[in-house]
Amino acid sequence: MISIIIPTLNEERALPATLTCLLPQSTGHEIIIVDGGSTDDTLNIARSHAEITAISASTGRASQMNAAAEIASGEWLLFLHADTCLPGDGIARITSLPESVQTGGFKHRFTGQEFGLKLISWLHNFRCRCTRVFYGDQAMFIRTDLFKRLNGFPQQQMEDLLFGEILVKHTRPVLLDAHVANCSRKFEKNGTWRGLGQVLLILTCHSLKLPIPAQKFFANVR
């Protein structure tokens, strides 16, 4: 069984589409929505589905996902952003993986069709093929025992990148040949090329162990 963990914070606009893609393929699996203090209709949307367990945790994607993982009962943990849609056979692809696979994720694409967004996704996927380090918007999945053995996501900014760097020291993640669709709202609002520049600057500073700039990039866009 897969425990699908969705961290939320004021996601009433994005969550319905994510659930529309997820629910038809989730029979026999577990869905946990872990909310970080939404003030909109997010929790009502979650609780309107009998098959979803909705819980609350302290605000912060890492703390929310770790809290949900503590109560999860599946062999696999699938961490799905509230604005990211799985492919129609996404769950089946994970359950069919051999025992030797411990973790992995999907290829990335944006919902927007602008050339710049397609370029960012191409760069995103190229980087992942080379490094096997996944971002959170690639629907990262991991066997529960390995996740707990590594003490879950670090309670820091860029928890997905940091955890991915830990994972590649212990196993070889697989990149599935299927795409998740991530909402392009942040890049569309802030500017595609500006967003790309901020991402490259952040990654460069991270690699050089310098203070992380462009903090506005991490602000929520709803």
N, C-alpha and C positions, 0 to 999 in steps of 0.2 A: 504493500500500500504506500501511496505517496501522500505526505502531508503538505498541502499547498498553503504557504504563508504569505499573506498580503498585508504589508504595513500601510496604514492610511493616515492622512491628516487633511481634512477638508477636501475630499475627493468625490463629492457628489456628482460632478460633471463627468469625470473619467471612469469611475468605477462601474457604472452599468454596462459599458461596452466591454470592459475586461471580463465581467461575469458572463456576458452573452457568449463570449468565445470559450470561456472555461467550463461553465456548468454542463453543457452537453457531453463533455468528455470526462467528467469527474466522478461518474458513478463508481462506487466502491472505494473511493478515495476520501480524504479529509481536507476540508477547507477551513482555515483559521484566518479571520481578519482581525488584525491587532491594531487598534486605534490609539493615536497619540494625543487625543484631546480635541477632536473635531467639534466645531461649533455650527456646522451645516447639517445636511441630511445624510451624511455618510453612514452613520450607525443605523439609521432607520432602513436604509437600502440594504445593508448587510443582514439585518435581523428579519427582513421580509422574506428571506430564503431559509427554509427549515434546515437545509443541508449545510448551512454555514454556522460555524461557531464564532461568535464575536466577543473579543475581550479587549481590555484597555491596558496600556502600559505607559510609562513615562515617555514624554516626547523625545524622539530621536530614532532614526531608522534602525540603528544597531541595537539599541535597548529594546525596541519593539519586536524586532525579528528574534532576538535572543529569548525574549519572554515567551513568544509563541512556540519556539523550538522546545522549550522546557516542558510544555504540555502536549506536544505532538506525539502521536503514536505510530507514525509511519516508518517504514524502513528507509525511505527517501524523504528529504526535505527539499521542496521547490520554493524558492523565494521569488515571488512575482510582484513587480511594482504595480500599483493601482492604475497606472496609465499605460500598461503594456499588455497586448493581446497575444496569447499563444497561437501557434498554427493549429489547425483542426486536428492534427494527429500528434500534437506535442506530448500529451501524457503517454500515449502508446509508445512513442519513441523512447521515452525514459524507461518504461517498464520492460521494454524488450532488450535493454542493454545487458551485456554479459556481466558475470560476477566480478570480473577483473576491473571494471570501470567503477571508480569511486566518486567522481564528480565531473561536472561539465556545464555547458550552457548552449545557447542558440546563437545563430547569426543575428545581426541587428539590421533593422531598417526603420526609417521614420514613416509616420503616416503622411507627412507632407511630400509633395512631388517636386519641389524646387531642386534645381541642379546642385546647389550648395549642400542641401541636406543629403542628397544621394552620395555626394563626395565624402561627407563626414562619415556616413555609414560604411562606405568602402574602406576608408582609412581605419575606422573602428574595427572592422572585421579582419583587415590585413594585420593590424597590430595584434589582435587576439590569436590569429593563426601562428604568428611568430613567437609570441610570449606565453600563450595558453593562460593568460591572466584575464579573467572576465570582469566586466562591469555589472552592476546590479540590474541594469535595464536589459540584460541578456538572459533573464530568467535562469539564474544560477541554480543548479541542483547538486545535492551532495548526500551521501549516505549518512544517516543520522549518527551512527557510532563514530564516524570520522569527525563530524561537526563537533560533537561533544568532547572528543579527545583533544581537539584543537581549541577548546574553550570558546567557540563561537566567534561572532564578529567583534573586532576591537571597538571599544567605546571611543572612537575618534572620528573626525571628519574623514571622508573618503574611505569609509569602512569596507566597502566592496573591493576597492583596489588593494587595500592593505591585506584583507583576508585572502584575496586571490594570489598575492605574492607569497603568503604563507603556504597556501595549498600546493603550489608548484614545487615546493621543497619536499613535499611528502608523497606526491602522486602525479600522474600525467592526466590533466583534465581533457575531456573530449569536446570538440566543437561539432555539434550536430549540424547536419546539412539541411537546415530548415530555419526560417526567419521568424522572430517575434517582431511585432509592430509596435514601436514606441511612439507615443504622442510627441509631436515636434513643437509643442506649445512654447517651451522655453526659448528655443532658437528663433521661432517666428516672432515672439514678442521682443526679444532683445537684439535681434539681428543675426542672421546666419553666420556671416563672416566674422562679426565681432565675437560670437560664441565660439567659433572654431579657434580664433586667436587666443581666447581665454583658456580653452581646453589645452592647447599646445603649451601655453605659458605655465599652466598649473602642472602639467606632466613633466615639463622640463625642470621646474623648481623641485618637484618631488624627487626626481631622479638625482638631482644634485644635492638633495637634503637641505634645501633652502626654505625659508618661510613661504607658505602658500599664499600667493597674491589673488587678485580678482575674486574677492569674497562674495561679491554680488552675484556671481555665477551660481552659488549654492542656495540663493534665496528661492523660496517656493513660488512657483507660478501656477495659478489656478484659473 
